Amino acid sequence: MLYWKETRWRRAQVLTNASTNRWELPECGVITGIKLDFRMVGAADLGSQLRQRIAERMTRIAVVTDKQEVLFAMRGDQLRALNFYQEGHTLSETATLLDGKSQLTTLFIPFGRFKKDREYMLDMGKFCGLTLEITNDIVAAISVDGQTSVDIQLVEAQDFGRVPVNYLKHWEYTRQKPVAAGQDLLIELPSADPIKTVIAQMIPDLDECNKPTADPISDTSRLVMTLQGDKLTVWDMRPKDIGRENAIEYGRPRADGKYHTSQTWNWDNTIGYVENMVDHELIDEAGGASSIFNEDSQDRFQHAAVIAADHEFQIKATAVGIAYWHTLMLWDSLRANGNDPLGLVCGCNKHSPAVVKWMATTADHYFATIIGTIVAQGKS
């Protein structure tokens, strides 16, 4: 009889700032995924830092073999977005982004379509020297070395009765930036293994006040996905319109947070296009008779204006919208229980090649594609 075993395999593992931390995984066992609970205490100066949340400071989360063959590799913000699309809700996060406070966030490395998927799992005994690697770029201005840690939890199948044939591999396939404004980016997707998931992410450059130099999902850009060398079109829409279509299938992500900011700085709620927001001031640190209001904006990076005084303040906000972490789901045959009506499976298939295009871009954004493929056990 199948049952699931969940244990804190490693507790309070301290992450060294600006480095890669590694843990050797067990030599055997069948897992549906690895749960990571991050904690940062005593965050020193979040109010004047870019990229304040733990997830976006995890620049690479990977599972590799002893020969550095990759079974999983994504950035922390991308993984939170993938978790949302797979589970239908945002995972646990205490975003208390106030100076001197603690923040916590949960990430889940999936080897299936969702947590506790019985069809796709990873058989660790089929690989040699499996290692979990977590790379971060945390600096002392945000958190003193040794104040960020992670609990590692394995979600293991017990008494499964058979060996799973395949696992799902997710990784950042490309990450590139236009050379000049107006350049179209074209990404031809790989064809060696069956592609089941394609996610696009638009990553804006930020100025010194945490403000994007341009809107990555503005009305001037288009996102296109085609098959058969442009003969079949899957998407040809503005990014925000694709986000609205995603919302019909996956729901809308919700982001909560407590922010330490000022009239100068913008604050990041992680929702690429905000549809509704509730916010209120927690404290005016100068103690003056000022009041704040949030500017009427759908932007992920919000700006709060102050009336009558230029004080620093703390604000609490809840945002709901689309394009979580500026990501969009372009292809998801797994949602239909493995049904793949267009047959985007391999290089010999009549629908290859599959191409993603980002049209009419500006030169102040990175564009990333994240891919999920079905891979046989023992193959990475």
C-alpha positions in Angstrom: 0.0 0.0 0.0 1.5 3.3 -1.1 1.9 6.0 1.6 4.0 9.1 1.7 6.9 9.7 4.2 7.7 13.3 4.9 10.6 14.2 7.2 12.9 17.1 7.9 15.9 15.4 6.4 18.2 18.4 7.3 17.3 21.1 9.8 18.4 24.7 9.9 21.2 24.4 7.4 23.1 27.7 7.4 23.6 29.2 4.0 26.9 31.0 3.5 26.4 34.4 1.8 27.2 34.7 -1.9 28.2 31.1 -2.4 27.0 27.6 -3.4 26.0 25.3 -0.6 25.8 21.5 -1.3 24.2 18.5 0.4 24.6 14.9 -0.8 21.2 13.2 -1.2 20.5 9.6 -0.1 21.7 6.8 -2.4 18.3 5.2 -2.7 14.6 6.0 -2.3 11.8 7.2 -4.6 10.8 10.9 -4.1 8.2 13.1 -5.6 10.1 16.2 -4.7 12.2 18.2 -2.2 10.6 20.8 0.0 12.8 23.8 1.0 11.8 26.1 3.9 14.1 29.2 3.9 14.4 31.6 6.8 16.2 34.9 7.0 16.5 36.6 10.4 17.7 40.1 11.3 17.4 41.4 7.7 19.5 44.6 8.0 18.6 47.1 5.4 15.8 45.7 3.1 14.2 49.1 2.7 17.0 50.3 0.4 17.9 47.1 -1.4 16.9 45.7 -4.8 15.3 42.2 -4.8 14.3 41.9 -1.2 12.7 38.5 -1.0 14.6 35.3 -0.2 13.4 33.5 -3.3 14.9 36.0 -5.8 18.2 35.8 -3.9 18.5 32.1 -4.6 20.1 32.4 -8.0 20.3 28.7 -8.7 18.6 25.7 -7.1 19.7 22.5 -8.6 19.9 18.7 -8.3 22.9 17.2 -10.1 24.8 13.9 -10.3 28.5 13.4 -9.5 29.3 14.2 -13.1 27.4 17.5 -12.9 24.5 16.2 -15.1 21.5 18.3 -14.3 18.2 16.8 -13.1 16.7 20.1 -12.0 17.9 23.7 -12.2 16.0 26.9 -11.7 16.2 30.3 -9.9 14.2 30.7 -6.7 11.6 33.1 -8.2 11.0 30.8 -11.2 10.5 27.9 -8.8 7.9 29.8 -6.8 6.1 30.5 -10.1 6.3 26.9 -11.2 4.9 25.8 -7.8 1.9 28.2 -8.3 1.1 26.8 -11.8 1.4 23.2 -10.5 -0.4 23.5 -7.3 -2.9 26.2 -8.1 -2.0 28.4 -5.2 1.1 30.3 -3.9 3.2 28.3 -1.3 3.8 29.6 2.2 5.6 32.9 2.5 6.0 35.4 5.4 7.2 38.4 3.5 8.0 40.7 6.5 10.4 42.9 4.5 11.1 45.3 7.3 14.5 46.2 8.5 15.7 43.9 11.3 12.8 41.5 10.9 12.6 37.9 9.7 11.2 36.4 6.5 10.3 32.9 5.6 9.4 31.2 2.3 8.7 27.7 1.0 9.9 26.3 -2.3 9.2 22.8 -3.7 11.5 21.0 -6.2 9.1 18.8 -8.2 9.9 15.6 -10.0 6.3 15.2 -11.0 3.3 17.2 -12.2 2.5 18.2 -8.6 3.4 17.1 -5.1 2.7 13.4 -4.5 2.3 12.6 -8.1 2.2 8.8 -8.5 3.0 8.8 -12.2 6.3 10.7 -12.3 8.9 10.5 -9.5 12.6 10.4 -9.1 14.3 7.1 -8.2 17.5 8.2 -6.5 19.0 4.8 -6.8 19.3 5.2 -10.5 21.8 8.0 -10.3 25.3 8.3 -8.8 26.2 11.0 -6.3 23.0 13.0 -6.3 23.6 16.5 -4.8 21.3 19.4 -3.9 23.0 22.7 -4.7 21.7 26.1 -3.6 23.5 29.2 -4.8 22.7 32.6 -3.4 23.8 36.2 -3.9 22.9 37.5 -0.4 25.1 40.4 0.7 25.8 41.7 4.2 23.7 44.8 3.6 20.7 42.6 3.5 21.6 39.9 6.0 24.8 39.2 7.9 26.5 35.9 6.9 25.0 33.0 8.8 21.5 34.5 9.3 19.9 32.7 6.4 19.1 29.0 6.7 17.1 26.2 5.1 15.2 23.1 6.2 15.3 20.3 3.6 12.4 17.9 3.5 12.2 14.8 1.3 8.7 13.7 0.1 9.2 9.9 -0.3 7.0 7.2 -1.6 6.9 4.1 0.6 5.7 0.6 -0.4 5.2 1.9 -3.9 5.2 -1.6 -5.4 6.9 -0.6 -8.7 9.7 1.5 -10.0 8.6 4.8 -11.7 9.6 4.8 -15.3 10.1 8.5 -15.8 10.6 11.7 -13.8 10.0 15.4 -14.8 13.0 17.6 -15.3 12.6 21.4 -15.1 15.4 23.8 -15.9 16.1 27.3 -17.2 16.8 26.7 -20.8 17.7 30.2 -21.9 18.3 33.6 -20.3 19.2 36.4 -22.7 18.9 40.1 -23.3 18.2 42.0 -26.5 21.3 43.8 -27.8 19.2 46.9 -28.7 15.7 48.1 -28.4 13.4 46.6 -31.0 15.3 43.4 -31.4 13.2 40.2 -31.6 14.4 37.3 -29.5 13.9 33.8 -31.1 14.4 30.7 -29.0 14.1 27.3 -30.7 13.2 24.7 -28.1 15.1 21.4 -27.7 13.7 18.2 -29.2 15.7 15.4 -27.5 13.1 14.6 -24.9 9.3 15.1 -24.7 8.6 18.8 -23.8 5.6 19.0 -21.4 6.0 22.5 -19.9 7.2 25.9 -21.3 7.2 29.0 -19.1 8.4 32.4 -20.2 9.8 35.0 -17.8 10.5 38.7 -18.4 13.0 40.1 -15.9 13.2 43.9 -15.9 16.3 46.0 -15.1 15.8 48.1 -12.0 17.2 51.5 -11.3 18.6 52.6 -7.9 15.1 53.1 -6.5 13.8 49.6 -7.3 11.9 50.9 -10.3 11.9 49.1 -13.7 13.4 51.2 -16.5 10.5 49.9 -18.7 7.4 47.7 -18.3 8.2 44.2 -19.5 4.5 43.4 -20.2 3.6 46.7 -21.8 1.2 47.1 -24.8 4.1 47.4 -27.2 5.5 43.9 -26.9 4.2 40.6 -28.2 4.9 37.0 -27.2 4.6 34.3 -29.9 4.9 30.6 -29.8 4.8 28.5 -33.0 5.2 24.9 -34.2 6.4 23.4 -37.4 8.6 26.4 -38.2 5.9 29.0 -37.9 3.2 27.0 -39.7 1.1 26.5 -36.5 0.6 29.3 -34.0 0.0 28.5 -30.3 0.2 32.1 -29.0 0.5 35.5 -30.6 -0.7 38.0 -28.0 0.4 40.8 -25.6 2.0 39.2 -22.5 -0.7 40.6 -20.2 -3.4 38.9 -22.4 -1.6 35.6 -22.1 -1.6 36.2 -18.3 -5.3 36.7 -18.3 -5.7 33.4 -20.2 -3.5 31.7 -17.7 -5.7 33.0 -14.9 -8.7 31.2 -16.4 -6.8 27.9 -16.0 -4.7 28.4 -12.9 -6.4 31.1 -11.0 -4.8 34.3 -9.8 -1.8 34.4 -7.5 -2.0 36.4 -4.3 0.9 38.1 -2.6 1.0 39.5 0.9 3.8 41.6 2.4 4.9 44.1 5.0 7.3 46.6 3.4 9.7 49.2 4.7 10.0 51.9 2.1 9.9 55.7 1.5 8.6 58.2 -1.0 11.7 57.5 -3.1 11.7 53.7 -3.2 9.4 51.3 -5.0 8.3 48.1 -3.4 7.9 44.7 -5.1 4.7 42.7 -4.6 5.8 40.0 -7.2 2.5 40.2 -9.2 3.5 41.1 -12.8 0.2 42.9 -13.5 -1.9 43.9 -10.4 -5.7 43.7 -10.8 -6.7 44.4 -7.2 -4.7 45.7 -4.1 -5.5 46.5 -0.5 -2.9 48.4 1.4 -2.5 50.5 4.6 0.2 52.2 6.6 1.5 50.4 9.6 3.7 53.1 11.0 5.1 56.5 10.1 8.7 56.3 11.5 9.1 60.0 11.8 5.9 60.3 13.9 4.7 63.2 11.8 1.2 64.0 10.6 1.8 62.6 7.2 -0.4 60.2 5.3 0.4 57.9 2.4 -1.5 56.7 -0.6 -0.6 54.1 -3.2 -0.5 55.4 -6.7 -3.1 54.0 -9.1 -0.9 51.5 -10.9 -1.1 47.9 -12.1 2.7 47.6 -11.8 4.5 44.9 -9.9 6.8 47.5 -8.5 4.5 49.9 -6.7 5.2 53.5 -5.7 3.6 55.0 -2.6 3.4 58.8 -2.4 3.5 60.7 0.9 1.4 63.8 1.6 2.9 66.7 3.5 6.1 64.9 4.6 8.9 62.8 3.2 9.1 60.2 5.9 10.1 56.6 5.8 7.2 54.3 6.6 6.0 50.7 6.9 3.2 49.5 4.7 1.2 46.3 4.6 -0.3 45.2 1.3 -2.1 42.3 -0.4 -2.1 42.1 -4.2 -4.0 39.8 -6.6 -3.4 39.7 -10.4 -1.6 37.8 -13.1 1.9 37.0 -14.3 3.4 35.9 -11.0 7.0 36.9 -10.8 6.6 38.1 -14.4 6.1 34.6 -15.7 3.6 33.2 -18.2 2.7 29.6 -18.9 3.0 29.0 -22.7 2.6 25.2 -22.8 1.3 22.7 -20.3 0.3 19.3 -21.6 0.6 17.9 -18.1 -2.5 19.7 -17.0 -4.6 17.4 -19.3 -3.3 14.3 -17.5 -0.5 13.8 -19.9 -2.7 14.4 -23.0 -0.7 16.2 -25.7 -3.0 16.9 -28.5 -0.5 18.8 -30.6 2.2 16.2 -30.2 5.1 18.4 -29.1 7.2 15.5 -28.0 10.4 15.0 -29.9 12.6 16.0 -32.9 11.1 13.5 -35.2 7.6 14.7 -34.5 5.8 16.5 -37.3 5.2 19.6 -35.0 8.8 20.3 -34.4 10.6 22.7 -34.2 8.8 24.7 -31.5 9.9 28.3 -31.3 9.2 31.1 -28.7 9.6 34.7 -29.9 9.6 37.9 -27.9 8.7 40.7 -30.3 9.2 44.4 -30.2 11.4 44.2 -27.0 13.3 46.8 -25.2 17.0 46.4 -24.3 16.4 46.7 -20.5 15.0 43.2 -19.8 16.2 39.7 -19.7 14.0 37.0 -21.2 14.1 33.5 -19.8 12.5 30.2 -20.9 11.9 27.4 -18.4 11.3 23.9 -19.8 9.8 20.8 -18.3 10.6 17.4 -20.1 9.9 13.8 -19.4 13.1 11.9 -18.8 13.7 8.2 -18.2 15.2 7.1 -14.9 18.9 7.1 -14.9 19.1 9.7 -17.7 19.6 13.4 -17.0 
